[in-house]
Amino acid sequence: MKLYPINAGNFKLDGGAMFGVVPKSLWQRTNPADANNMIDLTARCLLIEDGKRLILIDNGMGDKQSAKFFGYYHPWGNHNLKDSLNYHGFHPDDITDVFLTHLHFDHCGGSIQWNADKTGYETTFKNAHYWSNKHHWQWATQPNRREKASFLKENILPIEESGQLKFTTLPETDLLKNSELGFDIFFANGHTDKQMIPMINYKGRTICFMADLLPTVGHLPLPYVMGYDTRPLLTLDEKEKFLNIAANNNYYLFLEHDAHNEIITVKHTEKGVRLDRTFTTKEIFN
């Protein structure tokens, strides 16, 4: 097995929205804001090469939305999904599986692109199965009013229309062992219904793709929960459970949205689970 970080683009979001009820005087210590109160974020995806399978976990916002749309998110830097795949020697047609932790636009927008004459949409990864789960798919295609702006139909419905959609098994507990993709999945419901956190066994280490359960290092303290979460008290409990297990087992946490910290480990302290060490993906993957 080989792992590759895929940078699908950098953007900014309002720091207050990213940290909910936590005062700016506290969260800006780890996530400094610009003059408009925006903080740096990224869409750091993960590519797994395992035998004949190439599994891409999440794929960023994509590039099909309008300039007005992207204006809300202040893109910065030169990274994009296809160039990042190409940097590692891969093409979208090589991808066999696209695993979507959840269907918010900043995680699945790269799944779908314009067709050649921009008269309609097509899947970006034409040879891949796209993986979600039944509960989350229904949640996203029949959205509540709070999340409706994050579940964009042009990112979601063409996947089903293409015939490439697959669903993972839903476990009776919050952990699915040895899923159809070959890795364990932790199911979390605080951010959105049935968000999936992949846990990959790699060279004797467990690499956890944290998605929006832990967006950045700054979100390690339990009350530091995003304003975007639909059930913040549940997020607090799920984060506490997962971080305790991560500290006990020395899991390596791959941070999807932290623009400056790629992989971390955590430890128990008197104040709860806190940062232990930071790593670059090169240190862990090479």
N, C-alpha and C positions, 0 to 999 in steps of 0.2 A: 504493500500500500504506500502511496505517496499523497501528500497534502500540499495544496497550493493556495495562498491567499489571493483573492480576486477583488480588486478595488473597482466597484461599480460607480464611483463618483462621490464627491464631497458636497456637503450642503450645510446650512445653518437652520436652527430652530430657536424660538424664543426660550431663553433660559428658565423663565418662570413656569412656562408650560412643561418643560422637561423635568422640573423638580417639585411641581405641585405646591403644597403648603409650606415648603421649606423656604426660609427667608434668603434673599439674594446674598446677604452678608455671609451666609454659611456656604451656599453652593458655589459661589464664585471663587472660593479658595481652590477648588479642583477644576472648575470649568469656567474660566474667565469669560465675561461677555464683552461684546463690542459696544459702540455708542448707541446702538439700537436694541441692546439687550439680547442679541443673538449669540449663540455659542457654536463652536465648530463641531461638526459631526461628520461621519462618513458612512458609507455602505460597504463594509468589509465582508465579502462573501467567502465561501470556502468551497474549493474543488477537491474532490476525493477521486484519485485514480486507484482503482482496486480491480486487478485483473482486466477484464474487458469492459468494465463499467467505469464511466466518468460521471460522477454525481456532483451536481452543482447545488449548493445550499444557498437559497435566496439569490436575488439578482438586481437589487436596487430599484430606482425609479424608472429606468428606461429613458428613451429620448423622444418619444412620440407626442408628449404633451406640448401645449402652447407656450410661447414665451411668457405670457401672463402667468401661467401656472408655475413655471420654474422661477419666476420673479418673486414668488412668495418664499422660496426656499434658498435663495442666494447661493447658487452653485459656485464653487471655488476650486482651483486646481485644474489639472488636465486629465484626470483619471476617468476612464469609462469602461464599461463591461467588456466590450469586444476587444479593445486594445489590451486589456489586462489578460484576457484569455490568450490572445495572440502572443503576448510576452512570454507566456509559459509554453508556447508551442501548440496551442489548441484553437479550434474553430468552433463556432456554435453548432455546426452539424456533427461534431464529434461527441457532443454531450448525449449520454444515454438516459439520464434521469435528472429531473429538476425537483428538488425537495423544497417546499415552501413552508417555512415555519409558521407563517400566517399570511393573510391576504391584504394587509394594509399596503398602500401603493408604494411605499419606500422599500418594501421587501419583495414585491412581485411584479413591479412595473416593467422590468426588463424581460418578462416572460413573453410579451406580445409586442410586435412592431408593425409599422405600416407595410402594406404590400408595395410592389414595385411602383405602381402609378398613384399610390396614396388614395385609392378608392375604398379601401377596407383594411382590415387587420389580419395578421397571420402570426403563427407561433414563431418565436425567434429560434427555438431549438426544435427543428422539424423532425428529428429522429429520436426525440426524448419522450419518456413518460413524465408527466407532471404529477407530483404527489402532494395531496392534501389529506384531510380526513372528513368524513361525512358531516359531523357536527359543525366543524368550522366552516365547511363549504356552505351549509344551509345558513349559518350565522352571517356569512359575507354576502350571499346572494339575496337574502331577505333582511337587510341591515336595519338595526335600530337607528333612531334619529341622531344619537350621539356619535356613532361611528360612520354614518352614511358617507360623509365626505372623504373618508379614508378608504372605503371599498369602492373603487372605480370599476364600473361594469366593463369598460373596454380592456381592463387588465385581467378580468376574471372569466367572463362568459365565453370569449373565443377559445379558451383552453378546453372547455367542455365541448364546444362545437367542433373542435378539431379531432375529437376522438382520442386524444392523448392523455386524458385525465385518469388518474388512479387514486384510490384511497388506501391509506394505511389502516391496519387493524386498530380498533379502539380497545384499550385494555380495561379491565374492571377496576384497576387501581390507577394511580397517576403515572405508572411506569410501564412502558412496553419494552419487554426484553427481546433483543435480536429481531428487530423489525424486518419488513420486506427489503429494506435497504442495507441490512447487515449491521446496523448499529442500534443501540438502545435509544428510546425516546421518552423524555419526561414531559408530561402534559400539564400545562399551567393555564388557569382560567381567569386570573386577575386582570391582565392587560386586555385580553380579548378571549372569547370562548375557544378552548382547545388549541391554544398556541403550543407548538411542538419544539422542544429543546433537544437536538441531537447530542448523543454522548458516544464518541467514537474511540474505540480501542486502537491506539497507535503506538507501536514500539514500547509496549508496557505502560504507557500513560493513557489516561482518560482525558480526551479533548472535548470540552463541552461548548457547543455553539450557543451563546447566551441569548441571542436575538433581543427581545425587549423585556426579558425577565431581569436582566442586568445590562442596561444600555451602555453605561460608562463606569469607570472606577469611582467617580463621584457618587454613584448610586448605591455603594456598598452599605452605608448605614440604613437600617431597616425602614425608618420613616421617610427616606428619600425616594418617594414614589412619583412617577410621572403623572401630571394632570390628565394625560391622555388615557390612563387606565380606567376601564369600566368598573372594576371592583377593587379599589385601592386597598381596602382592608384584607382582601383575599391575597392580593399581590404581596402584602407585608408578610403574611403567613407562609406563602409559597417560597418567597425569597429566603425567609429564615430557615425553612426546612432544607432548601437546596444548598444554601451557603454553609450550613452546619455539616452536611454530608460532604461538600467539597473540601472543607477544611480538614475533616476527619480522614479523607482519602487522598488528599493532595491532588485534587483534580486541577487541570489546566483550563482556565476559562478564556475562551476566544471571544473577544468583544467586538460585536458587529458595528456598533455606532461610535465607539471612542476613537476620535481622530488621532490621538497621540499615544495610546496604549493598546497594543495588539493582543497580548496574552498575559494573564496574571494568575498567580496562585494566592490563596487566602489562608489566614490563620485565626485561631481563637485568641481573643484578648479580653481584658476586663470590661471593655466597652462593646463586646460582641465580636462577630467575625469582621476582620479588617484585612487590608492589603498586606500580603507577605512579600512577593517578588513580582517584578514585571519582566517580560521577555519579548523579544521580537519574534516574528514568525520564522525568520531564518534560523534563530537559535534552536527552536523546537522542531522544525520540519526538516532541516538538513541533516 
